[in-house]
């Protein structure tokens, strides 16, 4: 089971909107489950934030290692954990996870076996018609399994995402590539959080 | 209107990618103005709006621009024919587009732009292997085309064929050895292959050209760490081997200090995260 909040959903959407012609990927952060809590719910994922990673070439490992080490460090001070990974292929009509997605998911699952893949599907990208723009997959022994029916999206998310794109916030979102190009670009994207707080429904 | 024209000019000259903004400028400012006062620039602008409209799936705007261009330059114009084929590409009539490109090439087989559009057609239909094959043929003739080498490199990377991607990255290094980005890209591909030694060499050559390249500074830390892990210092190893490890450690330290300095100046509140991250990488 998994759910996603407005902030994570919106940041992901903004990243896609910023680079519509390229493959993009990123990390979803979840609340770290307390082991003292109900054991049965330890696989419940609650996505509360999103860190966009790269655009264009997604298959080079050094900067991925750098990004994951920084995101890990960021998570440990906030009781968060890397709980998901999103991936959009370059080709408009290809919604299938590829080898790059497989490798990165395997790496993420080393630290969090419950992590899931949110695979962007361009046929769903019209948020006036759909409540989400991706399919959710688990990975077991190199096999993907669609688990869409176990993923919950709240009503507000798609409205927020549409609203922020309309306000051209997709031009403001920073991914890890942007950060490495110029480190004053903040991959934590505090501005987006502020924009969302200024939005009310 | 003047500032819109200037902005469009800037985007054309600097090859800026801002298609949604360009369409906004068209819709809000330019579409109901008379552009004849701009002389020849009018046609460049129409072509620019046309291409951006295709990128934004605004086929009706693209059609308007294309109609005006066809009226002016007639259908016999190669440039307008190419735009017409691009229009077909955008509505997924790939066969129609290919017919136009094939006929344009029959008339002039040296038309590099049309050849590259044919390769794009393959890419759009997810025929990556065929695109790679055609691009290789293209590059046998146009060996100095940096854009093409870069595209081929990316295609190989998407197929995880690091060996062939390395070859393309090497061509780019040969064509332009003074571009720090080429060195860094080459290093990162080598790293992804597991060749930490080569990667480290080229991260250093990147820094020689541009000491502020953050990716290269991080690359020095990653490669030196990986190399010293492969070469653990023990009493039984030679002095030379232990000295090598010592120099790895010094270089990691140096790169770390460079990075910390830059973060301190640019984005100090991210510094604790960075320091923890580097610590975890070099453990």
Interface residues (C-beta under 8 A of the other chain):
Chain A: X20 X21 X23 X56 X57 X59 X60 X61 X62 X63 X65 X66 X69 X70 X72 X73 X74 X76 X77 X90 X91 X92 X93 X94 X99 X100 X171 X180 X182 X183 X184 X186 X188
Chain B: X17 X21 X55 X123 X124 X126 X154 X157 X158 X160 X187 X188 X189 X191 X192 X199 X214 X215 X218 X219 X222 X262 X263 X266 X267 X270 X272 X273 X274 X276 X277 X278 X280 X281
